[in-house]
């Protein structure tokens, strides 16, 4: 026979399970949040319509014309060793040049690169942490070149948005060197003519473990892409064949 105390106990137990379940669920996951800065330089070539030119943009040029930037890396792993990796880098550059006889020429370039991957992690005391992943890399490039003549209305010389998605396969490896230092390396390969002909990246660096939750990372990273669309010589033609590279510093928080 059910007494008055029994349903009260069942109710309290139910509330306890409801409020405890998020904690239990969270304990099954490990997350890492890593904002970072990169001294970016770009080398290669690009073409928009019939305009084709080499690209050699040094870091100080980007820094002097930078309007805004944001870079963030996220990772999460379940206790089953399955997880995810996300990385987003964004730059917004602009510059204006005034010529007395011509007017004002304004240029603006925005680039955003987003990576989303499904990952699986292997760990052992002798080997370290090895992660294999498969995902996508989305490029979003915007080019605006406007001429504001002295005696005419503004003319848009170039206004072009180019975005595409590449399939990538990659790895991430961490090896403990001492109590506080880790070797870290990562790389991927993709494109395969699905959109870009070829794309890939490689990173090598070191991580200093400040405490169980905070890390300081220093590395060098390069990302390559060879993308082309349209027919050469026509106004719809676009090509982007570049290396984006530079040293990178990051702060990572694990929980």
C-alpha positions in Angstrom: 0.0 0.0 0.0 1.3 3.5 -1.0 1.8 5.8 2.0 1.9 9.6 1.9 5.7 9.7 2.4 6.3 7.4 -0.6 5.0 9.7 -3.3 6.9 12.6 -1.7 10.1 10.6 -1.9 9.4 9.7 -5.5 8.8 13.3 -6.4 12.0 14.4 -4.7 13.9 11.6 -6.5 12.4 12.7 -9.9 13.5 16.3 -9.4 16.9 15.1 -8.3 17.3 13.1 -11.5 16.2 16.0 -13.7 18.6 18.5 -12.1 21.5 16.0 -11.9 21.2 14.9 -15.5 22.9 18.0 -17.0 25.8 17.5 -14.7 26.1 13.9 -15.6 25.9 14.8 -19.3 28.5 17.5 -18.9 30.9 15.1 -17.2 30.8 13.0 -20.4 32.3 15.8 -22.4 35.6 17.7 -22.5 35.7 21.1 -24.2 38.4 23.5 -25.3 37.8 27.2 -26.2 40.8 28.8 -27.9 40.8 32.4 -29.2 44.0 33.2 -31.2 45.9 35.9 -33.1 47.8 35.3 -36.3 50.4 37.5 -38.0 48.9 36.8 -41.4 50.7 37.2 -44.7 49.3 36.2 -48.2 51.4 35.0 -51.2 50.1 33.9 -54.5 47.9 35.2 -57.3 44.3 36.2 -57.9 42.1 37.2 -60.9 38.7 38.9 -61.0 37.3 39.0 -64.6 40.0 40.2 -66.9 42.1 41.7 -64.0 44.8 39.3 -62.9 47.6 40.2 -60.5 50.1 38.6 -58.1 49.3 38.7 -54.4 52.1 39.6 -52.0 50.5 41.0 -48.9 52.8 41.3 -45.9 51.5 41.3 -42.3 52.2 45.1 -41.7 50.1 45.9 -44.8 47.2 43.9 -43.4 47.7 45.4 -39.9 47.8 49.0 -41.3 44.5 48.5 -43.2 42.7 46.2 -40.8 39.2 47.3 -39.8 38.3 44.2 -37.8 39.3 40.6 -37.2 38.2 37.6 -35.1 39.7 34.1 -34.7 38.4 31.3 -32.6 39.1 27.5 -32.3 36.7 25.1 -30.5 37.0 21.4 -29.8 34.7 19.0 -27.9 35.1 15.3 -27.2 32.7 12.8 -25.7 33.9 10.0 -23.4 33.4 7.7 -26.4 36.3 9.6 -28.0 34.0 11.0 -30.8 33.9 14.8 -31.0 33.9 17.9 -33.1 36.3 20.6 -34.2 35.3 24.2 -35.3 37.6 27.0 -36.4 36.6 30.5 -37.7 38.9 33.2 -38.9 37.7 36.6 -40.2 39.4 39.7 -41.6 38.0 43.0 -42.9 40.5 45.2 -44.7 39.9 48.6 -46.4 41.9 51.4 -47.9 41.2 54.7 -49.7 43.5 56.6 -52.1 42.9 60.1 -53.3 44.2 61.4 -56.6 43.6 65.1 -57.4 42.7 64.5 -61.1 40.9 61.2 -60.7 39.1 61.3 -57.4 39.0 58.8 -54.5 39.5 55.1 -55.1 38.3 52.9 -52.2 39.1 49.2 -51.8 37.6 46.8 -49.3 38.4 43.1 -48.9 36.7 40.7 -46.5 37.7 37.1 -46.0 36.1 34.5 -43.7 37.2 30.9 -43.4 35.0 28.5 -41.4 36.0 24.8 -40.7 33.6 22.3 -39.2 34.7 18.7 -38.6 33.7 15.4 -37.0 36.7 14.0 -35.1 37.8 10.7 -33.3 40.6 10.8 -30.7 43.1 8.1 -29.8 45.2 8.5 -26.6 48.1 6.6 -25.0 50.8 7.5 -22.6 53.6 6.6 -25.1 52.0 8.0 -28.3 50.2 11.0 -27.0 46.9 12.3 -28.3 46.1 11.6 -32.0 42.9 13.0 -33.7 41.6 12.1 -37.1 38.8 14.2 -38.6 36.7 14.8 -41.7 34.8 18.0 -42.4 34.4 21.0 -44.5 36.2 24.3 -45.1 34.1 27.2 -46.3 35.7 30.2 -47.9 33.8 33.5 -48.1 35.6 36.3 -50.0 34.2 39.7 -50.8 36.0 42.3 -53.0 34.8 45.9 -53.4 36.6 48.6 -55.5 34.8 51.9 -55.9 35.8 55.0 -57.7 34.4 58.4 -56.6 35.4 60.8 -59.4 35.6 64.5 -58.7 32.9 65.5 -61.1 30.7 62.4 -61.4 28.7 60.0 -59.2 30.4 57.0 -57.6 31.3 54.1 -59.9 31.6 50.5 -58.8 34.7 49.1 -60.5 34.5 45.7 -58.8 31.8 44.2 -56.5 32.3 40.5 -56.2 31.4 37.8 -53.7 33.0 34.4 -54.0 32.2 31.6 -51.6 32.7 27.9 -51.8 33.0 24.7 -49.6 35.7 22.2 -49.7 35.8 18.7 -48.2 38.9 18.1 -46.0 40.5 15.1 -44.2 42.9 15.9 -41.4 44.8 15.0 -38.3 45.9 16.7 -35.0 48.7 15.3 -32.8 49.8 16.4 -29.3 52.9 14.8 -27.6 53.9 15.5 -24.0 57.5 16.6 -23.9 57.8 17.5 -20.2 55.6 18.4 -17.2 54.4 21.7 -18.8 55.4 21.5 -22.5 53.7 19.7 -25.4 54.6 19.4 -29.1 51.6 20.1 -31.3 51.1 19.5 -35.0 48.0 19.4 -37.3 47.4 19.2 -41.0 44.7 18.5 -43.6 44.1 17.9 -47.3 41.1 18.6 -49.4 39.5 20.1 -52.5 39.8 17.1 -54.9 38.3 19.2 -57.7 34.9 19.2 -56.0 35.1 23.0 -55.7 38.8 23.9 -55.2 41.3 22.0 -57.2 43.4 21.6 -54.0 43.4 22.9 -50.5 45.4 22.0 -47.4 46.9 23.3 -44.2 49.8 22.5 -41.8 50.6 23.7 -38.3 53.6 23.1 -36.1 54.2 24.5 -32.6 54.4 24.1 -28.9 51.9 24.4 -26.0 52.8 25.5 -22.5 50.4 24.1 -19.9 49.9 26.8 -17.3 47.6 24.6 -15.1 45.0 21.9 -15.8 42.6 24.4 -17.4 44.7 27.0 -19.1 47.3 26.6 -22.0 49.4 29.0 -24.0 50.1 28.0 -27.6 52.7 29.2 -30.1 52.8 27.8 -33.6 53.3 28.6 -37.3 50.5 27.8 -39.7 50.1 27.8 -43.5 46.9 27.3 -45.5 46.9 26.7 -49.3 44.0 26.9 -51.7 43.8 26.7 -55.5 40.3 27.7 -56.6 38.9 28.8 -60.0 35.5 29.4 -61.5 34.3 30.8 -64.8 36.2 31.1 -68.1 39.5 32.9 -68.2 39.2 36.2 -70.1 35.5 36.6 -69.3 34.1 38.9 -66.6 32.7 35.9 -64.7 36.2 34.5 -64.2 37.6 34.2 -60.7 40.7 32.5 -59.4 42.4 32.4 -56.0 45.7 30.5 -55.8 47.4 31.5 -52.5 49.3 30.6 -49.4 48.0 32.3 -46.2 50.6 31.9 -43.5 52.2 33.3 -40.3 53.0 32.7 -36.6 50.1 32.2 -34.3 49.6 32.7 -30.6 46.6 31.4 -28.6 45.2 31.0 -25.1 43.1 27.9 -24.5 40.7 27.1 -21.7 39.6 23.4 -21.1 36.6 22.4 -19.1 
